[in-house]
Amino acid sequence: MNRVSTRRILSTALLAIAASVLVGCSGPPRPPEQPTYERVAVNQRAIGIPYGAVSLFRVDDQLVALRVVDATLRGFAIEYEWNVSPADSAVFETTATGAGETDEKEQLGAVRAGPLYLKWSRGSEESGWLYWPENSKSVSVCSITFRSVASIDLQDPQIFWYRREMFE
């Protein structure tokens, strides 16, 4: 082989490696299989949320910040609080707040937080699962979680919005 052929082969190989790296980085971040305090878990059926952290949802033209504040150790119940903000704001501006509780005795419980309505089931003492709605309501979930509502940074470059149809 001559030097020109060797250089051409090396150039082609380097371009192929660079292209594969770029393709791997251009897609959505791969969600963990189980939620962590920093990230939600997402699959075709459900969204795994960590208890204590703020999970952020988009429902039509509104954002809903949801935080499970208490999960009973022996039972299958949670208490949660929520805040709503317009989705078109540059910052999270609370326009409505509330709280609720749910449990799963005979069937799945349900979380009702402003415009957000999702069925819930306990996963563990640290996290639970919210099930994608079966109706046509537009619901997406933020890939990262926040320590508090005040710490929500809608300009964070790590934010990616997962939708159910991405996993079907």
PLY file of the C-alpha trace (Angstrom):
ply
format ascii 1.0
element vertex 168
property float x
property float y
property float z
element edge 167
property int vertex1
property int vertex2
end_header
0.00 0.00 0.00
1.25 3.48 -0.73
1.08 6.52 1.57
-1.89 8.07 -0.27
-3.99 4.89 0.19
-3.03 4.62 3.85
-3.95 8.26 4.49
-7.25 7.85 2.66
-8.12 4.75 4.72
-7.20 6.53 7.96
-9.18 9.63 6.96
-12.22 7.52 6.14
-11.95 5.63 9.44
-11.63 8.84 11.45
-14.63 10.35 9.68
-16.68 7.22 10.40
-15.74 7.34 14.09
-16.56 11.06 14.32
-19.91 10.52 12.58
-20.87 7.69 14.93
-19.99 9.82 17.97
-22.04 12.74 16.65
-25.02 10.52 15.87
-24.88 9.07 19.39
-24.90 12.56 20.92
-27.71 13.98 18.79
-30.50 11.85 20.24
-32.32 12.25 23.52
-30.51 11.35 26.71
-31.09 7.73 27.62
-33.26 7.64 30.74
-32.18 5.40 33.61
-34.21 2.23 34.15
-34.95 3.36 37.71
-35.39 7.00 38.75
-32.56 8.73 40.56
-32.73 11.91 42.60
-31.39 13.78 39.55
-33.35 12.06 36.72
-36.69 10.51 35.95
-36.97 7.05 34.40
-39.18 6.72 31.34
-40.50 3.83 29.29
-43.49 3.17 27.03
-45.83 2.57 29.98
-44.69 4.82 32.80
-42.58 7.60 34.26
-40.50 6.80 37.32
-40.18 9.74 39.71
-37.96 10.01 42.78
-39.67 10.97 46.02
-38.52 14.30 47.50
-37.26 15.80 44.23
-39.38 18.06 42.01
-40.42 16.41 38.73
-41.54 18.76 35.98
-44.35 17.96 33.53
-45.73 19.83 30.55
-49.49 19.48 30.01
-50.70 21.38 26.97
-49.70 25.01 27.65
-48.87 24.59 31.37
-45.95 23.29 33.43
-46.62 21.28 36.57
-43.94 20.90 39.24
-44.76 17.80 41.31
-43.01 16.71 44.50
-43.87 13.69 46.64
-43.38 14.98 50.18
-44.18 11.80 52.10
-44.36 8.10 51.30
-45.59 5.87 54.10
-43.24 3.05 54.97
-45.81 0.34 55.70
-48.64 1.39 53.45
-48.86 2.18 49.80
-49.69 5.87 50.01
-48.06 9.18 49.16
-48.64 12.83 49.90
-47.63 15.34 47.24
-47.58 19.05 46.48
-47.70 20.81 43.14
-47.21 24.17 41.44
-48.41 25.28 37.99
-46.76 27.81 35.67
-47.41 28.89 32.07
-45.28 26.81 29.70
-44.38 29.80 27.54
-42.54 31.65 30.36
-38.76 31.95 30.40
-38.86 31.20 34.14
-41.14 29.06 36.28
-43.78 31.47 37.64
-46.27 29.81 39.99
-49.88 30.65 39.14
-51.55 27.87 41.15
-50.56 25.50 43.95
-52.07 22.55 45.69
-51.52 19.32 47.55
-53.00 15.88 47.57
-52.62 12.29 48.59
-53.32 8.94 47.04
-52.85 5.26 47.77
-52.98 1.94 45.98
-55.10 -0.50 47.94
-57.27 -2.41 45.49
-56.06 -0.59 42.36
-53.69 2.13 41.21
-53.96 5.48 42.92
-54.14 8.74 40.98
-52.19 11.98 41.20
-54.28 15.08 40.49
-52.10 18.17 40.21
-53.68 21.09 38.38
-54.08 19.96 34.75
-52.03 16.79 35.40
-53.90 13.55 36.06
-51.87 10.34 36.08
-52.34 6.94 37.71
-49.70 6.12 40.31
-48.19 3.03 41.87
-45.48 2.61 44.45
-42.15 1.39 43.17
-40.11 1.47 46.37
-39.55 3.63 49.43
-37.52 6.03 47.24
-39.60 6.26 44.06
-42.87 5.52 42.33
-44.40 5.22 38.86
-46.84 7.52 37.09
-48.54 5.94 34.08
-48.82 7.79 30.78
-52.42 8.86 30.12
-54.37 6.77 27.63
-56.30 9.77 26.30
-54.94 12.22 23.77
-53.90 14.87 26.29
-50.43 16.17 25.53
-48.18 15.21 28.46
-44.39 15.29 28.50
-41.89 15.02 31.36
-38.59 16.79 31.92
-35.55 14.51 31.90
-34.02 16.07 35.03
-35.44 16.81 38.47
-34.95 19.81 40.74
-34.31 20.18 44.46
-37.13 22.71 44.89
-39.61 24.74 42.86
-37.40 27.81 43.39
-34.45 25.97 41.77
-36.30 25.18 38.51
-34.16 26.55 35.69
-36.06 26.29 32.41
-32.89 27.36 30.56
-30.85 24.39 31.85
-29.20 22.76 28.81
-29.73 19.30 30.35
-33.50 19.58 29.97
-35.05 17.23 27.47
-38.79 16.61 27.24
-39.78 12.93 27.00
-43.12 11.99 25.42
-44.79 8.59 25.43
-44.67 8.18 21.67
-40.86 8.27 21.79
-40.91 4.79 23.36
-43.55 3.11 21.19
0 1
1 2
2 3
3 4
4 5
5 6
6 7
7 8
8 9
9 10
10 11
11 12
12 13
13 14
14 15
15 16
16 17
17 18
18 19
19 20
20 21
21 22
22 23
23 24
24 25
25 26
26 27
27 28
28 29
29 30
30 31
31 32
32 33
33 34
34 35
35 36
36 37
37 38
38 39
39 40
40 41
41 42
42 43
43 44
44 45
45 46
46 47
47 48
48 49
49 50
50 51
51 52
52 53
53 54
54 55
55 56
56 57
57 58
58 59
59 60
60 61
61 62
62 63
63 64
64 65
65 66
66 67
67 68
68 69
69 70
70 71
71 72
72 73
73 74
74 75
75 76
76 77
77 78
78 79
79 80
80 81
81 82
82 83
83 84
84 85
85 86
86 87
87 88
88 89
89 90
90 91
91 92
92 93
93 94
94 95
95 96
96 97
97 98
98 99
99 100
100 101
101 102
102 103
103 104
104 105
105 106
106 107
107 108
108 109
109 110
110 111
111 112
112 113
113 114
114 115
115 116
116 117
117 118
118 119
119 120
120 121
121 122
122 123
123 124
124 125
125 126
126 127
127 128
128 129
129 130
130 131
131 132
132 133
133 134
134 135
135 136
136 137
137 138
138 139
139 140
140 141
141 142
142 143
143 144
144 145
145 146
146 147
147 148
148 149
149 150
150 151
151 152
152 153
153 154
154 155
155 156
156 157
157 158
158 159
159 160
160 161
161 162
162 163
163 164
164 165
165 166
166 167
